[in-house]
Amino acid sequence: MYVRVVDIADAEALRAIYNPEVLETTVTFDLEPRTLEQQEEWIREHQGVRPCLVAVDDEQFVGEKGARGERICGFAVLNYFRERPGYTTTVENSVYIHRQARGRGIAELLMRQLITAAKDCGYHSLIARIVGDNAGSIALHERVGFHLVGREIEVGRKHGKWLDVVEYQYVIPED
C-alpha cells in the first residue's frame, strides 16, 4: 500500500468510489453522481495547492483500476474552506474509501499524509465537516488529531432526511 498524488487516469476509479456514496448514503451532500468529464475536471482542480491523494493497493487487488493499472482503494482531498481572501490558509478535507477496503487503516494513512501535504502547501488549519451520524469518520478525524469545534443542526437534506453536520478542526503545529 502506498499513497501518491492523483492522476487524470484515476478518474474512473475515483468515480467508482465516490458515486455510490452520492447515490446511496448521506456522507456527501452531492445529489448527482459525477460524469467522467466532471471527475476529470475535478482532478485537474486538485493537482496543485489543493491536492488529492490516492491510496494504491498493489498487493490485495481491492479497489478500482486507476493510472498504470494500479488499484485505487481510497482518496483524500483538500478543498477551499471559504472564498474570502482571509480564509486562504484554511482548507476543508474529505476522505473516501472503497467499500471493500474499509477497516484496513487506509483512511488514517491517507489523512496523515494529507495533513503533511497541507503543511507543505502552507496551510495552517484543516476543517472537516462530517454528517452528524458518521461515527467512522468522526473516530478517524479524532485519531489523527482533529477536535470537535461545533455542530450545525439540520443544515442538509438528503434522502428525505434533515442532516446535522459536526465540524472538526486540526491546527497544524508551527515548527
QUIWO-V671780 format. One record per run of one state. SS is the DSSP state (@ for helix, = for strand, . for the rest). FROM is the first residue (numbers start at 1). LEN is the number of residues. If there is no record, write none. Layout:
ss=SS from=FROM len=LEN
ss=SS from=FROM len=LEN
//
This chain:
ss=. from=1 len=1
ss== from=2 len=4
ss=. from=6 len=2
ss=@ from=8 len=17
ss=. from=25 len=11
ss=@ from=36 len=10
ss=. from=46 len=6
ss== from=52 len=5
ss=. from=57 len=7
ss== from=64 len=2
ss=. from=66 len=1
ss=@ from=67 len=3
ss=. from=70 len=1
ss== from=71 len=10
ss=. from=81 len=4
ss=@ from=85 len=3
ss=. from=88 len=2
ss== from=90 len=8
ss=. from=98 len=1
ss=@ from=99 len=3
ss=. from=102 len=4
ss=@ from=106 len=15
ss=. from=121 len=4
ss== from=125 len=7
ss=. from=132 len=3
ss=@ from=135 len=9
ss=. from=144 len=3
ss== from=147 len=12
ss=. from=159 len=2
ss== from=161 len=11
ss=. from=172 len=4
//
